[in-house]
């Protein structure tokens, strides 16, 4: 029987949703501006355009919520007594013992979602730094991993940077 994790951490739905919707709205705004430039403002039907804009924005919001709910349900980070589990770039679940982790590389994803790539000789785990309970995750990792662990050091430095900002 496989060992159960001490804790599982979900992604922060709210944080992801806000970032995705900001990008959606920016892209949509650029499309509307390009259409206005192409057709000319005098040829636009404003009432029809306004209704279309509202319908599209509501549709984007609902579609983003549905897709992100699936992402939050699938991509969890598991913390065990002797290891950590997460997903790689391709979405496959991987595990590393605390001693295997050699390096942590920060990455900004979608310009608003921070990731940490936990590198070892055998695999890389992409750890989201926007977990729903980031403080508990940080505390648990610092308790279980050795103090000189690459991930514990990174999380401690990252916490200090958040406090400074």
N, C-alpha and C positions, 0 to 999 in steps of 0.2 A: 504494500500500500504506500502510495506516495505521501510524503510529508506535507502537511498543510503550512502555508505561510503564516508568519506572525501577524502580518497585516498586508492588505491589498489597498492600493491607492488609485483612485480614479482621476482622470483629467478634469480640470475646471471647465465645465460646460460654459459658464457665463463668460469667462475670459476668452475662450475660443470663439464663442458666438459673436462677441463684440468685435474681435479682430476680423473675422470672416465677413461680417456685415459691413464693416468700414470699407474693406476692399471691394465688396460687391457694389456698394453705393458709389464709390469712386469710379469704378469701371462703368457703371450705368450712367453716371453723370457725363463721363467722357463720350459715351455713345450718343446721348441726347444732344450734347453740344455739337458733335460731328454731324448729326442729322440736321440740326438747325442751320449749320453752315452750308451743308449740301443743298438743302431745299430752299433756304432763305427764310428768314423769320416771317416775312410778309405772306408766305405761302403755307405756313403751318396752321393747322386747325387746333386752336388752343384747348377747347373743351375735350375733344377726342384725345389729344395728346396727354392732357392731365389725367384723364381716366385710365389711359393705357399705362402711364407712369405709376399710378397708385396700384393698379392690378399687378404690375410686374414687381414692384417693391414688396407687396404682400406675398406674392408667390416666391420671391427670393428668400424672404424671411422664413416662410414655412419650410421650403426645401432645405435651407441651411440648418434649421432646427432638427429636421428629420435625419439628415446625414450626420450631423454632429452628435446626435443621440446614439447613433450606431458606432461612431468613432469612440465616444466615451465608454460605451458598453464593452468594446473589444480591447482597447489599448489600456491595460492596467499594469501597474508596477507592483511586483510582489517582493516583500522583504522577508527573508528567512533568517534563522539564527546564524548560518554560516555563508549565506550568499544573497544575491539580489537577482530578480528576474524582470525582464522587460522585453521590448521588441527591437529588432534591428531595422535598418533602412527599408527593407522589403516587407516588413510587417510580421516576420516570423518570430516566435517567442524564443528567447535565449536566456541562459542563466550564467552568472559568473560568481565564483567564490570571492570573498572580500580580498583575499591575497592575490587573485588573478588580475585584478584591475591594475593596470600599469599607468594609465594616463586618463585624464578627463579633458576633453576639448569642448569649449563652448561654441554654440551655434545659434544664430538668430534665424528663426523660421517664420516666414510670411511677414517679416518686419513687425514683430509684436509678440511673437511666441518664442521664448528662450528654451533651448534644448541643451543638454550636456551629453556628449558622446563618450560613453565609458568604454575605453579601449583595452583590449587584452590580446594575447597572442592568438587565441582561438576564435574570438568574435568581438563584435562591437554592439553595445546596447545603447539605443537612443533613449535617454531619460528626459521626459518633459519637466521643465522647471516651472510649470503652471499646474501643479497638482491641486486638487480641491483642498487637501489638508497638508500643505507644504511644510508647515512648522512641525507637525507630528512626524512627517517623513524625515526631515532633517534631524530631529532629535533621535529617532529610532536608528537611523544609519550611523550617527555619531556614537551611539551607545554600543551597537553591535560590531561595527568595523573597528579596526585598530586606529588609534589616533593619527598615525602616519599614513593611513590609507588615502589613496588619491581622491576617492569620492568624498570622504569625510573632510579632507582639506578643502576641496572645491566648494562643498556646501557651506562650510564655515566662512570662507572668503566671500561667497555669493551673498550670504546673510549679512555680512558686514557692509558690502556694497549697497544692498537694499536699504540698510539703516542710514548710510551716509547720503544716499539720494533721497 
